[in-house]
Amino acid sequence: MCTSSLTKENEAFENHLIDHLNSENIYPQTIELISPQAVKQLRIASEWNSILSLDSREARVRKTLELWVRHAPKFDILIDILKACLISVDTILYRKELYVVYSLKVPDEIAYYVGKPPKISYENTVINALPKDIISFYQKVHDGFVSFPFESMGFATTDDVYCLGDDLLQSEFLAAYSVADTYMIFSNGGGDGVVYDLSKIPAKGFVYFHDDLNECEFDGDMIDIICTWIRIGLIGE
């Protein structure tokens, strides 16, 4: 494909992307697309700076997949979905902060996920008390990774990690777990999700169902469960 045709194709993709994101945006601030050239000037303090400053969409996708494989190998169920469906990785200003937006070609539509670049430090945060593979994801890949626009069906940002004790009394919770120390890191958007009780050593994760505590699931690999939930949401299997 000649350079002029490729340029027009990229412009069309970017225009469609930002128009769609703003049409679905639930916040008052307009979402802005940040070009790779502008990213170079921002000097994001993580590996994302070199990835998002690449002009080639294909190169950004390839380097993003390499980042996930390198720093989040336990997320292999989700990585397989990204390998099969990811068509673009772009930088946006969303909620007045920098985010990475993933465009995923799934059956019948393009789905979008957003993730913040990692924080410089997770000291004195809930994240730092989680299992090491989840800590690595937050430190090296994203500070949260959620569906757009409803910000669910993924790993919550540090600021959005929710303590169940903010809304529940201990008498309304599981007797063997501390509601004041239980945090939801994954939400399905309907009140259910994966939580960790940080009073346990090591932190104990389980699947939480708010309407029926008897349905809570305490066995299984929580990363696999979260990634499978995301996969079902994206491709229905």
N, C-alpha and C positions, 0 to 999 in steps of 0.2 A: 504494500500500500504506500502511495506517495506521501511525502511529508505534509502537504496541504490537506489531503484527505484525512490523514490521521489527526491533524490539528482540529479539523472541523468535527470529527467524530468525538474527540475528547471534550471539546466545548459543548457539544450537544449532550453528552453524558453528564457533564458537570452542571449544566443548566437544569437538566431534568432532576438531578439529585437534589440540588438546593431548593428548587421549586417544590418538590415532593416533601422534603423534610419540613419546610415552612408550612405547607398545607396541613401537615399532621401535628405540628408543634403545639403542645398544650401550655407553653409558657409565653409570656408577653414579649420577651426579647426575640428579635429576629435572629435566625441562625445564619451565620456567615461561613462561606467556604474560604479556606485559607490555602493559597497556592503553594506548591513545593518551593518556589523561589522565596516566598515570604517565610516559610518554615525555617529555611536556612538562616534567616536573620534572628529567629526567636531563640535558637540554641536551647531547645528542650533538654533538660538534664536527665536523659536516659538514652537507650539505644534507639528510641523512636525518632530522634532528631535526624539520624542518617537515613532511616527508612522513609519517613514522610517527606524528606527533601528530594527524593528521587523523582525525576520527571516522568518516568515510565510507570504506567499503572501496573503492568505485568511484573515489573521489578519490585514494586511496593508489595504486591501480593506475595511474591516468592519470598522476600525477606521477612515479611510478617509471619508466614508459615514457619520459616526457619527459627524465628524468635520463639514461637510457641513450642516447637519441638525441643529446642535447647533448654528452655527454662520451665516448661510445664508438661513434661513427658507423661505424667500421670493423667493428663486430660486427653488421652488418646481418642476417646469416643468423640469428643468435640473437635479435636484436630482433624479427624477423618471427615467430619461434616464441612469444616473450613476448606479442606483440600478439594472436596467435591463441588462446593457451592460458591466459594468466595470469588467475586469478579472485580472488586475494587476496594481499596483502603485509602481513605481521604481524611483530611484534617478540617475540623469545623470549630467555630466559636459557638458554644451552646451553653445556655444558662450563664453567660459571661465567663466561661472557662473553656480551655482547650480540650477537645475530645477527638478521639479517632473514631471514624464511622466506617463500619463494615457493610458492604453491599453483597447480599447473598442471594443467588438465583436458586429459588426453591420452587416446588411445583406451583404453577399458576401465578407467581408473583415474584417481586424482589423484596426480600425482607432485610431489615436493618438492625444492626446492633451497634451500641456505642460503648466506648471505654475510655476512661481517663488515662493519661500517662501516669506511671507510678509516682507516689509521693517520694520525696527525698528521704524521709525517715518514717518508720511506723512505731517508733518507741512510744510507750504509754498508750497504745491503742489496742482495741479488741483484736485486731488482725494479728498482732504479735503473739497472741496466746493460742492461736489456731495451729493445726498440724503443719509441719514444715513444708509440705508440697503446696498447701494453700498460701502460706506465707511467701514462698518463692514466686507464685503467680502474681500476688499483689506487688511484690518488690521489683519484679523484673518484666512483667507483661502489662498488667493493667490494675489500676485502682478501681475495680469494679468493671463489670462487663454485662450489660443489660439490653433487653430489646427496646427498640424505639417505636412508638413514642411513650409507652406506658412504664418503662423503666422497671420491668419485672422479668421473670424467666431467665435470670442470670445472677452473677455474683454482685452483691450490693457494693456500692462505693463505701469507703470508710465512713463518710458523713451520713450515709443512709442505713448503716447496720442498726438493726432495731432490737432493743431489749424488751423481751416479753413482759418483764416486770413493770414496765411503764404503764401497762394497761390491765395486768392481771394481779390478783392476790395469790399468795402461796396456796391458799385453800382451794383456789380455782385451777390449780396446776397439778402436775404429777408429783406425788409425794416423795419420790426418790430423787427428784431433781430440784435445783434451786431456781425459781422463776426470776429472781433478781440478778442471776448470773447467766441467764440463757439468752443468747443473741441469735437473731435470724440473719444468715448471710445469703440465703437464697429464698426468694418468694415467687410463688406461682401467680401472684397478683390477686389471689382470692383469700388470703389469710393463712394459707398453708405453705410449707417450705421445709428447708433444712436449717436446723438450729444447732448451736453448740452450747453446752453447759460448761462454763469456764471454771466453775468451782471444783470440777473433777480434775484429777491429775493422772494422765493427760486429759485435756478437754474432750468431752464426750459429745459426738455428733449424733443426731437422729432426725428422722423425718417426722415433722410435727403437723398434726391435723387439728385445727382449732375447734371444729364442731364435734369431734369425737376423739377424746384422748386415748380411748382403747384401740384406735386404729394406728397410733404412732408406731413407727418402725425403728427398731434399735440395732438391727443387724445390717451388714452390707457396707460397701465402700461408699462414703458420702460423696466423693468426687465423681465416681461412676454414676451414682444416682442423680446428681445434679446435671451432669453432662447428658445423661439419657433423657432427663426431663426436657432439657433444651432441644435435644434432637427431635423428640416427639413434637414439641411446639413448632419446629421448623419444617420437618418433612413428614410428620404424622406416623412415624414408626420407630 
